Amino acid sequence: MAKRQPVSTSEEKETCVLIGLATQNQKREQLEEYLEELAFLVVTANAISKKTFIQSLTKPDSKTFIGSGKLLEIRDYVKAEGIDMIVFDDELSGSQIRNIEKEIEGVKIIDRPNLILDIFAQRARTSHARTQVELAQYQYLLPRLTNMWTHLQKQKGGIGMKGPGEKEIETDRRIIRDRIALLKKELVAIDKQMATQRSNRGSMIRVALVGYTNAGKSTLMTALSKSDVFAENKLFATLDTTVRKVVVANLPFLLSDTVGFIRKLPTQLIESFKSTLDETRESDLLIHVIDVSHPQFEDQVAVVERTLEEIGSDDKPTLLLFNKIDLLEDEDAEVSGAEIIEGLKQRFEKDGFDVVFMSARDKEDITNLRDLLYNRVKELHVKRYPYHKFLY
């Protein structure tokens, strides 16, 4: 299947290597899929991936995650090629980061949650989003502080540099705890303000776009609302919730574009983005946008469904929208795009789902979506306001 390539620029970028661990609980085939996504995350973070290393162990090594032998192999490559950072696909403990830094000095050690947090920090456009991301970053840092070698003031040093002393670490802990408390207070105030804004929207039905990151939610939002919404072929292009009034035939409703989900999403982000996720919790209808052209789209669907369950939104009426059908056609494929669509249609309709297949970019088959939305929003409106027949 053809894939749209992420946008890159010519400016100087950091180089990195990617590290994955195959275990009893994470098979190699699954790991390779995760590493492809990690490579896309690296591009989104404006870095360049030079090489991927895969280690196979029964379980993660408690000291270095991947074992000393593989670590030495990575060290030799990193030193020879002048690599700037090492990116692990899984979460590392503070002690593991410290042990790896002992073996490979002068190179940044980043795990997947840290990378995602960094991308969120880059993409945050409003004070609300920046506050949420900053809180998540500090919550990620606090339990790792004891074993991190780098002080908050980023002490400089050569070979054999020492980490901060206990007094400095305790001072840093207090600084971070105070900052976390302040940010939480700020978010409580913002949450109240946003809850008031949601309650002031009146009686219109609320529809929320949900889905895996880069599935095409913002492009669909633009197509339905006929107003520009920021969309880019990178992960997490949208952090702030965008709400637009949409009218289908003569029936108005509110449409929300929300932050995309991803595998191994840091729990700190789910906690920090409470008010953003409330937009999903308080909606009347969900449109689950799925990139049907992605080879692992069914795994992505499962991730979204699990996340919706975690935030208490898995019981909402849901319309499945299979997006990017324009990328399904492949002359070398054994099964045609039309056959894929028909198979999925029969399967999900049999399970009782409303399904739509379209290309949000080309607005292909958007009429089918509008017709289905009209019927579903009308049903919700009749149920809530049985005497408001003038709307339909």
C-alpha positions in Angstrom: 0.0 0.0 0.0 1.3 3.5 -0.8 2.2 5.6 2.2 2.4 9.3 2.5 5.9 10.3 3.6 6.4 12.6 6.6 7.5 16.1 5.8 11.2 16.9 6.5 13.3 20.0 6.3 16.9 20.7 5.4 17.9 22.2 8.7 20.6 20.4 10.7 19.1 17.6 12.8 20.2 15.3 15.6 21.1 11.8 14.7 20.0 8.7 16.6 19.8 4.9 16.7 16.7 3.0 17.6 16.7 0.2 20.2 14.1 -2.5 20.5 13.8 -5.6 22.7 12.0 -8.8 21.7 10.8 -10.8 24.7 8.3 -13.5 25.6 5.7 -10.8 25.9 6.7 -8.8 22.8 7.5 -10.9 19.8 9.9 -9.8 17.1 7.3 -9.3 14.4 5.3 -7.0 16.7 8.5 -5.2 17.8 9.4 -4.4 14.2 6.0 -2.7 13.8 6.6 -0.7 16.9 10.1 0.3 15.7 8.6 1.6 12.4 6.3 3.8 14.4 9.3 4.9 16.7 11.1 5.9 13.5 8.1 8.1 12.5 8.1 9.6 16.0 11.8 10.5 15.6 11.0 12.2 12.3 8.2 14.1 14.0 10.7 15.2 16.7 12.9 16.5 13.9 15.7 14.0 14.2 17.2 11.4 11.8 17.4 7.7 12.5 20.6 6.1 11.3 20.3 2.5 12.4 18.1 0.1 14.4 19.3 -2.5 16.9 17.1 -5.4 18.0 18.0 -7.5 21.1 16.2 -10.8 22.0 16.0 -11.7 25.7 13.5 -13.7 27.8 12.8 -10.5 29.8 14.4 -7.0 30.0 17.8 -6.8 31.7 17.3 -5.1 35.0 20.6 -3.1 34.8 20.8 -2.0 31.1 17.5 -3.3 29.6 19.2 -4.9 26.7 22.2 -6.6 28.3 25.9 -5.7 28.4 27.0 -7.4 25.2 24.4 -5.6 23.0 25.2 -2.3 24.8 28.9 -2.6 23.9 27.9 -3.2 20.2 25.7 -0.1 20.2 28.5 1.9 22.0 31.0 1.1 19.3 28.7 2.1 16.5 27.5 5.3 18.2 31.1 6.4 18.9 32.3 5.5 15.3 29.4 7.4 13.6 29.2 10.4 16.0 25.5 9.7 16.9 23.8 12.2 19.2 21.2 10.1 21.0 20.0 6.6 21.6 16.2 6.0 21.5 14.7 3.0 23.3 11.2 1.9 22.2 10.2 1.0 25.8 10.2 2.9 29.1 13.5 2.8 31.0 13.9 3.2 34.8 16.2 5.9 36.2 18.8 3.3 37.2 18.8 1.8 33.7 19.4 5.2 32.2 22.2 5.8 34.6 23.9 2.4 33.8 23.6 3.0 30.1 25.1 6.5 30.4 28.1 5.0 32.3 28.9 2.8 29.4 28.1 5.4 26.6 29.2 8.8 27.7 28.3 12.0 25.9 25.2 10.6 24.2 21.6 11.4 25.2 19.5 8.4 26.3 15.8 8.7 25.5 13.0 6.3 26.0 9.7 6.2 24.1 7.6 8.1 26.7 10.3 10.8 27.0 10.3 11.1 23.1 6.5 11.4 23.0 6.6 14.0 25.8 9.2 16.0 23.9 7.0 15.9 20.7 4.0 17.1 22.7 6.2 20.0 24.1 7.2 20.9 20.5 3.6 20.9 19.2 1.9 22.7 22.1 0.6 25.9 20.7 -1.6 27.3 23.5 -0.8 28.1 27.2 -3.3 25.3 28.1 -1.5 22.7 26.1 1.9 23.9 27.3 0.7 23.7 30.9 -0.6 20.1 30.4 2.7 19.0 28.8 4.9 20.6 31.4 3.0 18.9 34.1 3.4 15.5 32.4 7.1 16.1 31.9 7.7 16.9 35.6 5.7 13.9 36.6 7.8 11.7 34.3 11.1 13.3 35.7 10.4 13.1 39.4 10.7 9.4 40.0 13.8 9.2 37.9 15.6 12.1 39.5 17.6 10.0 42.1 19.3 8.0 39.4 19.6 10.6 36.7 23.1 11.9 36.2 22.2 15.3 34.9 21.2 18.0 37.3 18.4 20.4 36.5 21.1 23.0 35.9 22.8 20.6 33.5 26.2 20.5 35.0 29.0 20.3 32.4 31.9 17.8 32.9 34.3 15.6 31.1 35.1 11.9 31.5 34.0 10.5 34.8 31.6 13.3 35.6 29.7 12.8 38.7 26.0 13.2 39.3 24.5 15.7 41.7 24.9 15.2 45.5 22.0 14.2 47.7 21.4 17.7 48.8 21.1 18.9 45.2 18.8 16.0 44.4 16.6 16.8 47.4 16.5 20.5 46.3 15.5 19.5 42.8 12.8 17.2 44.2 11.3 20.1 46.2 11.5 22.4 43.1 9.7 19.9 40.9 7.1 19.0 43.6 6.3 22.7 44.0 6.1 23.2 40.3 3.8 20.2 39.9 1.5 21.5 42.7 1.4 24.9 40.9 0.7 23.4 37.5 -2.1 21.2 38.9 -3.7 24.3 40.5 -3.5 26.1 37.1 -5.1 23.1 35.3 -7.9 22.9 37.9 -8.8 26.5 37.0 -8.5 25.9 33.3 -10.6 22.7 33.6 -13.4 24.7 35.3 -13.2 27.4 32.6 -13.4 24.8 29.9 -16.2 22.9 31.6 -18.1 26.2 31.7 -17.4 26.8 28.0 -18.8 23.3 27.2 -21.9 23.9 29.3 -22.4 27.3 27.5 -22.6 25.6 24.1 -26.3 25.0 24.5 -28.3 22.0 23.6 -26.6 21.0 20.4 -25.5 17.4 20.0 -21.8 16.9 20.4 -19.8 14.7 18.1 -16.1 13.9 18.7 -13.4 12.7 16.3 -11.2 10.1 17.9 -8.5 7.8 16.5 -4.9 6.9 16.3 -2.5 9.7 15.7 -2.1 10.7 12.0 -5.3 8.9 11.0 -6.6 12.0 9.3 -8.9 13.5 12.0 -8.0 17.1 11.4 -8.3 16.7 7.6 -11.8 15.2 8.1 -12.6 18.1 10.4 -11.7 20.6 7.7 -13.8 18.7 5.1 -16.9 18.5 7.3 -16.8 22.0 8.8 -15.5 23.8 5.7 -13.0 25.8 7.8 -9.3 25.4 8.1 -7.9 23.2 10.9 -4.2 22.6 11.2 -3.3 19.2 9.7 0.1 17.8 8.9 1.5 14.4 8.0 3.3 14.1 11.3 2.3 12.4 14.6 0.5 14.6 17.1 -0.2 17.5 14.8 -3.2 18.3 17.0 -2.9 18.8 20.8 -5.6 21.3 21.5 -9.2 20.4 21.0 -10.8 22.3 18.1 -14.6 22.7 18.1 -16.6 23.7 15.1 -20.3 24.1 14.5 -21.4 21.8 11.6 -24.7 21.9 9.7 -25.8 18.8 7.7 -29.0 19.6 5.7 -30.7 21.8 8.3 -29.4 19.9 11.4 -26.6 21.6 13.4 -24.2 19.9 15.8 -20.8 20.5 17.4 -17.8 18.6 16.0 -14.6 18.3 18.1 -11.1 17.3 16.9 -9.2 15.7 19.8 -5.6 14.6 20.4 -4.6 11.3 18.8 -3.8 8.1 20.7 -0.7 6.0 20.3 0.8 2.8 21.6 2.6 3.1 25.0 1.1 6.6 25.5 2.7 7.9 28.7 0.2 7.7 31.6 1.3 11.2 32.7 -0.1 12.6 29.5 -3.5 10.9 30.0 -3.6 12.4 33.5 -2.5 15.9 32.4 -4.8 16.1 29.4 -7.9 15.5 31.4 -9.8 18.6 30.2 -8.9 17.8 26.6 -10.1 14.2 27.0 -13.3 15.5 28.7 -14.3 16.6 25.2 -14.5 13.0 24.3 -16.1 11.9 27.6 -18.9 14.4 27.3 -19.7 13.8 23.6 -22.9 12.2 22.4 -21.4 10.4 19.4 -17.9 9.3 18.5 -16.4 9.1 15.0 -13.5 6.7 15.2 -11.2 7.7 12.3 -9.1 4.8 11.1 -6.2 4.9 8.6 -7.3 1.8 6.6 -4.1 2.0 4.4 -1.8 1.4 7.4 -0.6 -2.3 7.5 -1.3 -2.5 11.3 -4.6 -0.5 11.3 -6.3 -3.2 13.3 -3.7 -3.0 16.1 -4.2 0.8 16.1 -8.0 0.3 16.4 -7.3 -1.9 19.5 -5.1 0.8 21.0 -7.9 3.4 20.5 -10.5 1.1 22.0 -8.3 0.4 25.1 -7.7 4.1 25.6 -11.4 5.0 25.3 -12.0 2.3 27.9 -9.4 3.8 30.2 -11.0 7.3 30.0 -14.5 5.9 30.4 -15.8 6.6 26.9 -16.0 3.0 25.5 -19.8 2.9 25.9 -20.6 5.8 23.5 -22.3 5.3 20.2 -19.5 5.0 17.6 -19.3 5.4 13.9 -16.3 3.7 12.2 -14.8 5.8 9.5 -12.1 4.0 7.4 -10.0 6.9 6.0 -7.4 7.1 3.2 -9.0 4.6 0.9 -7.2 6.5 -1.9 -4.0 4.8 -0.7 -5.4 1.2 -0.8 -4.8 0.7 -4.6 -1.6 -1.2 -5.2 -1.0 -2.9 -8.6 1.2 -5.5 -6.9 -1.3 -6.3 -4.2 -2.9 -9.7 -4.2 -6.2 -8.2 -3.0 -7.7 -5.1 -4.6 -8.8 -2.0 -2.6 -12.4 -2.7 -3.4 -12.2 -6.3 -2.1 -10.6 -5.0 1.2 -13.4 -2.5 1.6 -16.1 -5.0 0.9 -14.6 -7.5 3.4 -14.3 -4.9 6.1 -17.8 -3.6 5.4 -19.4 -7.0 5.8 -17.4 -7.8 8.9 -18.1 -4.6 10.9 -21.7 -4.2 9.8 -22.3 -7.8 10.9 -21.1 -6.7 14.4 -23.6 -3.8 14.3 -21.3 -0.9 13.5 -22.1 2.0 11.2 -19.2 2.1 8.8 -18.0 4.7 6.2 -15.1 4.3 3.7 -13.7 7.6 2.3 -10.7 9.8 1.6 -10.9 12.9 3.8 -8.1 14.5 1.7 -10.0 14.1 -1.6 -13.4 14.3 0.1 -14.3 11.1 -1.7 -17.6 9.6 -0.5 -18.1 12.4 2.0 -21.8 12.5 1.0 -22.3 9.0 2.6 -20.8 10.3 5.8 -23.0 13.4 5.9 -26.1 11.3 5.3 -25.2 8.9 8.1 -24.3 11.7 10.4 -27.6 13.4 9.8 -29.5 10.2 10.7 -27.5 9.5 13.8 -27.5 13.1 15.1 -31.3 13.3 14.4 -31.9 10.2 16.4 -29.9 11.6 19.3 -31.8 14.9 19.1 -35.2 13.2 19.0 -34.3 11.1 22.0 -33.2 14.1 24.0 -35.7 16.7 22.7 -38.8 14.8 21.4 -40.8 18.0 20.8 -38.1 20.0 18.8 -39.4 18.7 15.5 -38.7 22.0 13.8 -35.1 21.0 13.4 -35.8 18.1 11.1 
